[in-house]
Amino acid sequence: MGTKKFSDAGRSGLADVVKQLQGDHAERLRWSRGKQICEISPDNGARSIKVTFSLYASDDLPDDGHSASLHAYPLGKGALSGAKDAELYFECTSPELKGSVERPARILGHLSYWKAPEDTRATHDANLTVLHSISLAVAKELKCEKNADLPSEPKLTPKD
């Protein structure tokens, strides 16, 4: 991004996302619009990276027919990463999510760039590492059983 200093957006992103996911799940929504947890922008004002979370429908899980610009990773219920974005799908059963024992919350984390960096394996891994870290924080804040089966460190070996 060409800078070593970033500005704080000053929002309660994690708390807001958790509250939105709890409300959407309580309403028994199959999927929901994304709620932004953070935006990472250099001090020069350029927009760079945005991370959002939403509920997803069971048929939204990535399959072998995903975009050629994305690569599948064995993480959560499914994960894709490329130069311009990354997606991480996971399920959460928690006392913080009413009815999740019978119907786990299906949560999608999405990281996207305003302007994509170089398309390299290192970029794909970095995008998924950032998204995994934030997803794990969401899972912990929601008190998901077994942290929604997200490991403490992501496995960064693409399946394709």
C-alpha positions in Angstrom: 0.0 0.0 0.0 3.0 2.2 0.1 2.8 3.3 3.7 3.9 2.2 7.1 1.2 4.1 9.0 -2.5 3.5 9.1 -5.4 5.5 10.4 -7.9 4.1 13.0 -11.5 4.3 11.8 -12.6 4.6 15.4 -15.6 2.3 15.1 -16.7 -0.7 17.3 -16.5 -3.0 14.3 -16.3 -6.3 16.1 -19.2 -5.5 18.5 -21.4 -4.2 15.6 -20.8 -7.3 13.4 -21.6 -9.7 16.3 -24.8 -7.8 17.1 -25.8 -7.8 13.4 -25.1 -11.6 13.1 -27.0 -12.3 16.3 -30.0 -10.3 15.0 -29.9 -11.8 11.5 -29.7 -15.3 12.9 -32.6 -14.6 15.4 -34.7 -13.5 12.4 -34.0 -16.9 10.8 -32.6 -15.3 7.7 -31.1 -17.7 5.1 -28.5 -15.0 4.2 -27.9 -11.4 5.1 -26.2 -8.3 3.8 -22.6 -7.8 4.9 -21.7 -5.7 7.9 -18.3 -4.1 7.7 -16.0 -5.0 10.5 -13.0 -2.9 9.4 -11.4 -0.9 6.5 -7.7 -0.7 6.3 -6.6 2.5 4.6 -3.2 4.2 4.4 -2.9 7.7 5.9 -2.9 9.2 2.4 -6.7 8.6 2.3 -6.7 5.9 -0.4 -9.2 3.1 0.3 -7.5 -0.3 0.3 -9.0 -3.3 2.1 -12.5 -3.8 3.5 -13.6 -6.8 5.6 -17.3 -7.7 6.0 -19.3 -10.5 7.6 -22.8 -11.9 6.8 -24.9 -15.0 6.9 -24.8 -17.3 3.9 -27.2 -19.8 2.5 -26.1 -23.4 2.5 -26.0 -23.5 -1.3 -23.6 -20.6 -1.3 -20.6 -22.7 -0.2 -17.8 -22.7 -2.8 -17.5 -25.7 -5.0 -15.2 -26.8 -7.8 -16.9 -24.2 -10.2 -15.4 -21.1 -8.5 -13.7 -18.3 -10.4 -10.3 -19.2 -11.8 -8.9 -16.1 -10.1 -9.7 -17.7 -6.7 -8.0 -20.7 -5.1 -9.7 -23.1 -2.6 -8.2 -23.7 0.8 -9.1 -26.3 3.4 -10.3 -24.0 6.1 -13.7 -23.7 7.9 -16.6 -25.0 5.7 -14.8 -23.6 2.7 -12.3 -20.8 1.8 -11.3 -19.1 -1.3 -8.5 -16.5 -1.9 -7.1 -14.5 -4.7 -5.4 -11.2 -5.4 -8.5 -9.1 -5.1 -10.5 -10.9 -2.4 -10.8 -13.8 0.0 -13.8 -15.6 1.5 -14.0 -17.8 4.6 -17.2 -19.8 5.4 -17.8 -21.2 8.8 -20.6 -22.4 11.1 -21.2 -21.3 14.6 -23.2 -23.0 17.4 -23.3 -20.8 20.5 -25.5 -19.7 23.4 -25.1 -16.2 22.0 -27.0 -17.3 18.9 -30.6 -18.4 19.7 -31.5 -21.7 18.1 -28.0 -22.4 16.8 -27.9 -25.8 18.4 -30.7 -26.9 15.9 -29.7 -24.5 13.2 -26.0 -23.3 13.3 -25.3 -19.8 12.1 -23.6 -20.0 8.7 -21.1 -17.1 8.6 -19.2 -15.7 5.7 -16.2 -13.4 6.1 -15.2 -11.5 3.0 -12.0 -9.4 2.4 -11.9 -7.2 -0.7 -9.4 -4.8 -2.2 -10.3 -1.5 -3.8 -7.3 -1.9 -6.0 -5.8 -5.4 -6.1 -2.1 -6.0 -5.4 0.1 -8.3 -7.5 -1.5 -11.7 -8.1 0.9 -14.1 -6.4 0.6 -17.0 -4.1 2.0 -14.9 -1.3 -0.8 -12.4 -1.8 -3.4 -15.1 -1.7 -2.0 -16.5 1.5 -1.7 -13.1 3.1 -5.3 -12.2 2.3 -6.5 -15.5 3.8 -4.3 -15.0 6.8 -5.8 -11.6 7.6 -9.4 -12.8 7.0 -8.8 -15.9 9.1 -7.5 -13.8 12.0 -10.5 -11.5 11.9 -12.9 -14.5 11.5 -11.4 -16.2 14.5 -12.0 -13.0 16.5 -15.6 -13.0 15.4 -16.0 -16.7 16.3 -14.5 -16.1 19.8 -16.7 -13.0 20.4 -19.7 -15.1 19.5 -18.5 -17.9 21.8 -18.8 -20.4 19.0 -18.2 -24.0 20.1 -14.6 -25.0 19.3 -14.1 -21.5 17.8 -16.3 -22.7 14.8 -13.6 -25.3 14.1 -11.2 -22.5 12.9 -7.6 -23.4 13.9 -5.4 -20.9 15.7 -3.2 -20.8 12.6 -4.6 -21.2 9.1 -3.6 -24.0 6.8 -2.3 -22.2 3.8 -2.0 -25.1 1.3 -4.4 -24.5 -1.6 -6.5 -27.4 -2.7 -6.2 -26.4 -6.4 
